[in-house]
Amino acid sequence: MICPRCKSNNVTVSVVNEVKEKRKKGLLYWIFIGWWWELFAWIFLTLPKLIFAIFGRHKKVVSKTVTYAVCQNCGHRWKV
């Protein structure tokens, strides 16, 4: 394999596990619904809301395996 930047063939290939957090709610949700729902839930439903926050669904995490090549001469990194 040849580095696209310095044209060296001193390149190592490594597999990296990338972890990303999946978003649940978008901007429109928070503008139109989220701000008043969260306020209402914490004021009037404190105990059930607290129980749901502790034991309810948590943020989803997505992991993906990606292969990168790294040039040992110049340090350039790219996806393979």
Backbone as a printed PyTorch tensor [residue, N CA C, xyz], in Angstrom:
tensor([[[  0.8450,  -1.1650,   0.0000],
         [  0.0000,   0.0000,   0.0000],
         [  0.8940,   1.2320,   0.0000]],

        [[  0.4650,   2.2750,  -0.6870],
         [  1.2710,   3.4880,  -0.8380],
         [  0.5250,   4.6640,  -0.2240]],

        [[  1.2550,   5.4880,   0.5190],
         [  0.6870,   6.6800,   1.1480],
         [  0.3570,   7.7110,   0.0610]],

        [[ -0.8700,   8.2570,   0.0630],
         [ -1.2270,   9.2480,  -0.9520],
         [ -0.5320,  10.5930,  -0.7610]],

        [[ -0.0270,  10.8520,   0.4340],
         [  0.6070,  12.1370,   0.6910],
         [  2.0900,  12.1280,   0.3290]],

        [[  2.8600,  11.1660,   0.8610],
         [  4.3120,  11.1900,   0.6570],
         [  4.8010,  10.0840,  -0.2780]],

        [[  3.8850,   9.2590,  -0.7840],
         [  4.1960,   8.1790,  -1.7280],
         [  5.1300,   7.1150,  -1.1450]],

        [[  5.1640,   6.9630,   0.1650],
         [  5.9690,   5.9370,   0.8100],
         [  5.1430,   4.6610,   0.9210]],

        [[  5.8250,   3.5150,   0.9180],
         [  5.0840,   2.2780,   1.1320],
         [  5.3640,   1.6850,   2.5100]],

        [[  5.7670,   2.5210,   3.4530],
         [  5.9380,   2.1410,   4.8500],
         [  4.6150,   2.4450,   5.5780]],

        [[  3.6150,   1.6150,   5.3150],
         [  2.2570,   1.8500,   5.8020],
         [  1.8030,   0.6500,   6.6180]],

        [[  1.1670,   0.9190,   7.7630],
         [  0.5660,  -0.1580,   8.5490],
         [ -0.9450,  -0.0030,   8.5150]],

        [[ -1.6340,  -1.1180,   8.5510],
         [ -3.0920,  -1.1320,   8.5340],
         [ -3.5700,  -1.6150,   9.8930]],

        [[ -4.5260,  -0.8880,  10.4640],
         [ -5.0530,  -1.2740,  11.7720],
         [ -6.5660,  -1.1810,  11.7740]],

        [[ -7.1750,  -2.0140,  12.5940],
         [ -8.6290,  -2.0340,  12.7460],
         [ -8.9790,  -1.2800,  14.0180]],

        [[ -9.9140,  -0.3290,  13.8940],
         [-10.3060,   0.5140,  15.0160],
         [-11.8050,   0.3510,  15.2440]],

        [[-12.2030,   0.2240,  16.4950],
         [-13.6080,   0.1300,  16.8560],
         [-14.0860,   1.5270,  17.2390]],

        [[-14.9530,   2.1280,  16.3960],
         [-15.4810,   3.4630,  16.6770],
         [-16.8190,   3.3260,  17.3880]],

        [[-16.9910,   4.0560,  18.4770],
         [-18.2180,   4.0110,  19.2690],
         [-18.8780,   5.3740,  19.1860]],

        [[-20.1590,   5.3720,  18.7840],
         [-20.9140,   6.6130,  18.6920],
         [-22.1940,   6.4710,  19.4880]],

        [[-22.6190,   7.5700,  20.0660],
         [-23.8540,   7.5890,  20.8290],
         [-24.9800,   8.0080,  19.8920]],

        [[-26.0560,   7.2420,  19.9000],
         [-27.1720,   7.5240,  19.0190],
         [-28.0790,   8.5470,  19.6830]],

        [[-28.4430,   9.5810,  18.9440],
         [-29.3160,  10.6110,  19.4870],
         [-30.7600,  10.1490,  19.4500]],

        [[-31.4790,  10.4900,  20.4640],
         [-32.8730,  10.0790,  20.5650],
         [-33.8190,  11.1410,  20.0090]],

        [[-33.6170,  12.3790,  20.4040],
         [-34.5690,  13.4290,  20.0780],
         [-33.8630,  14.5450,  19.3080]],

        [[-34.5580,  15.0700,  18.3290],
         [-33.9810,  16.1000,  17.4830],
         [-34.3020,  17.5050,  17.9690]],

        [[-33.8750,  18.4650,  17.1970],
         [-34.0460,  19.8730,  17.5350],
         [-35.5230,  20.2790,  17.5440]],

        [[-36.2870,  19.8230,  16.5550],
         [-37.7050,  20.1860,  16.4960],
         [-38.4760,  19.6510,  17.6930]],

        [[-38.1040,  18.4750,  18.1520],
         [-38.7410,  17.9290,  19.3530],
         [-38.5310,  18.8720,  20.5300]],

        [[-37.2980,  19.3200,  20.7410],
         [-37.0090,  20.1690,  21.9000],
         [-37.6270,  21.5510,  21.7560]],

        [[-37.7650,  22.0540,  20.5300],
         [-38.3730,  23.3800,  20.3330],
         [-39.8720,  23.3360,  20.6260]],

        [[-40.5720,  22.3080,  20.1100],
         [-42.0220,  22.2860,  20.2050],
         [-42.5660,  21.4880,  21.3880]],

        [[-41.9130,  20.4270,  21.8000],
         [-42.4750,  19.5450,  22.8220],
         [-41.5720,  19.4030,  24.0430]],

        [[-40.3100,  19.1700,  23.8230],
         [-39.4010,  18.7470,  24.8760],
         [-39.2650,  19.6820,  26.0480]],

        [[-39.1600,  20.9890,  25.8040],
         [-38.9050,  21.9110,  26.9090],
         [-40.0690,  21.9480,  27.8800]],

        [[-41.3170,  21.9520,  27.3840],
         [-42.4410,  21.9970,  28.3210],
         [-42.7550,  20.6280,  28.9010]],

        [[-42.5290,  19.5420,  28.1540],
         [-42.7920,  18.2070,  28.6810],
         [-41.8330,  17.8690,  29.8220]],

        [[-40.5500,  18.1540,  29.6310],
         [-39.5770,  17.8870,  30.7000],
         [-39.9010,  18.7070,  31.9480]],

        [[-40.2510,  19.9570,  31.7830],
         [-40.6180,  20.8070,  32.9180],
         [-41.8590,  20.2690,  33.6200]],

        [[-42.8990,  19.9400,  32.8650],
         [-44.1320,  19.3870,  33.4250],
         [-43.8610,  18.0740,  34.1560]],

        [[-43.0710,  17.2010,  33.5420],
         [-42.8070,  15.8900,  34.1360],
         [-42.0430,  16.0230,  35.4520]],

        [[-41.0710,  16.9110,  35.5230],
         [-40.3120,  17.0490,  36.7650],
         [-41.1130,  17.7530,  37.8560]],

        [[-42.0090,  18.6520,  37.4870],
         [-42.7870,  19.3640,  38.5110],
         [-43.9250,  18.4920,  39.0530]],

        [[-44.6940,  17.8560,  38.1650],
         [-45.8960,  17.1400,  38.5850],
         [-45.7150,  15.6330,  38.7290]],

        [[-44.7120,  15.0740,  38.0920],
         [-44.5180,  13.6230,  38.1250],
         [-43.1110,  13.2750,  38.6040]],

        [[-42.6610,  13.9370,  39.6350],
         [-41.2660,  13.8060,  40.0590],
         [-40.8720,  12.3720,  40.3750]],

        [[-41.6210,  11.6910,  41.1880],
         [-41.2450,  10.3280,  41.5670],
         [-41.2740,   9.3640,  40.3730]],

        [[-42.3570,   9.3020,  39.5730],
         [-42.3170,   8.4120,  38.4010],
         [-41.2410,   8.8090,  37.3930]],

        [[-41.0330,  10.0990,  37.2050],
         [-40.0060,  10.5700,  36.2780],
         [-38.6230,  10.1680,  36.7730]],

        [[-38.3930,  10.2520,  38.0580],
         [-37.1110,   9.8640,  38.6430],
         [-36.8840,   8.3630,  38.4970]],

        [[-37.9180,   7.5690,  38.7480],
         [-37.8000,   6.1170,  38.5880],
         [-37.5180,   5.7660,  37.1350]],

        [[-38.2100,   6.4170,  36.2000],
         [-37.9740,   6.1580,  34.7780],
         [-36.5720,   6.5860,  34.3600]],

        [[-36.0810,   7.6940,  34.9030],
         [-34.7360,   8.1650,  34.5580],
         [-33.6650,   7.1940,  35.0580]],

        [[-33.9120,   6.5660,  36.1930],
         [-32.9240,   5.6360,  36.7520],
         [-32.9990,   4.2740,  36.0690]],

        [[-34.1970,   3.7230,  35.9340],
         [-34.3490,   2.3540,  35.4460],
         [-34.8300,   2.2570,  33.9990]],

        [[-35.1590,   3.3640,  33.3820],
         [-35.7090,   3.3470,  32.0320],
         [-34.6430,   3.1400,  30.9650]],

        [[-35.0500,   3.3950,  29.7470],
         [-34.1370,   3.2250,  28.6180],
         [-32.9850,   4.2180,  28.7300]],

        [[-31.8190,   3.7430,  28.4090],
         [-30.6450,   4.5990,  28.4220],
         [-30.2120,   4.8640,  26.9870]],

        [[-29.2480,   5.7220,  26.8230],
         [-28.7800,   6.0850,  25.4880],
         [-28.2050,   4.8700,  24.7660]],

        [[-28.5400,   4.7780,  23.5020],
         [-28.0350,   3.6730,  22.7100],
         [-26.6430,   4.0120,  22.2060]],

        [[-25.7990,   3.0090,  22.2080],
         [-24.4270,   3.1660,  21.7310],
         [-24.2620,   2.2590,  20.5200]],

        [[-23.7350,   2.8250,  19.4490],
         [-23.5130,   2.0710,  18.2280],
         [-22.0130,   1.9520,  18.0240]],

        [[-21.5350,   0.7280,  17.8570],
         [-20.1090,   0.5370,  17.5960],
         [-19.9360,  -0.0020,  16.1790]],

        [[-18.8910,   0.4710,  15.5300],
         [-18.6260,   0.1010,  14.1500],
         [-17.1310,  -0.1290,  14.0060]],

        [[-16.7640,  -1.1730,  13.2860],
         [-15.3620,  -1.4800,  13.0660],
         [-14.9100,  -0.8420,  11.7540]],

        [[-13.8350,  -0.0570,  11.8220],
         [-13.3190,   0.6550,  10.6590],
         [-11.8400,   0.3210,  10.5110]],

        [[-11.3990,   0.1670,   9.2730],
         [ -9.9950,  -0.1290,   9.0000],
         [ -9.2980,   1.1430,   8.5350]],

        [[ -8.2000,   1.4890,   9.1970],
         [ -7.4060,   2.6590,   8.8440],
         [ -6.0080,   2.2280,   8.4330]],

        [[ -5.4620,   2.9710,   7.4990],
         [ -4.0670,   2.7950,   7.1300],
         [ -3.3110,   4.0240,   7.6300]],

        [[ -2.1330,   3.7990,   8.2250],
         [ -1.3430,   4.8920,   8.7920],
         [  0.0590,   4.8330,   8.1920]],

        [[  0.4970,   5.9610,   7.6250],
         [  1.8470,   6.0430,   7.0740],
         [  2.8320,   6.2320,   8.2190]],

        [[  3.8820,   5.4360,   8.2340],
         [  4.8770,   5.5080,   9.2990],
         [  5.8830,   6.6290,   9.0820]],

        [[  5.9320,   7.1800,   7.8680],
         [  6.8720,   8.2720,   7.5910],
         [  6.2680,   9.6390,   7.8980]],

        [[  5.0730,   9.9000,   7.3870],
         [  4.5070,  11.2510,   7.5450],
         [  3.3560,  11.2940,   8.5450]],

        [[  2.7970,  10.1480,   8.9600],
         [  1.7210,  10.1230,   9.9380],
         [  0.3380,  10.3160,   9.3600]],

        [[  0.2220,  10.3580,   8.0420],
         [ -1.0970,  10.5380,   7.4090],
         [ -1.9450,   9.2960,   7.6590]],

        [[ -3.2470,   9.5000,   7.9320],
         [ -4.1570,   8.3920,   8.2300],
         [ -5.3560,   8.4950,   7.2870]],

        [[ -5.7900,   7.3480,   6.7410],
         [ -6.9490,   7.3340,   5.8630],
         [ -7.6950,   6.0170,   6.0200]],

        [[ -8.9910,   6.0440,   5.6590],
         [ -9.8080,   4.8330,   5.7220],
         [ -9.4760,   3.9380,   4.5480]],

        [[ -9.4700,   2.6410,   4.8040],
         [ -9.2200,   1.6730,   3.7330],
         [-10.5340,   1.0940,   3.2860]]])
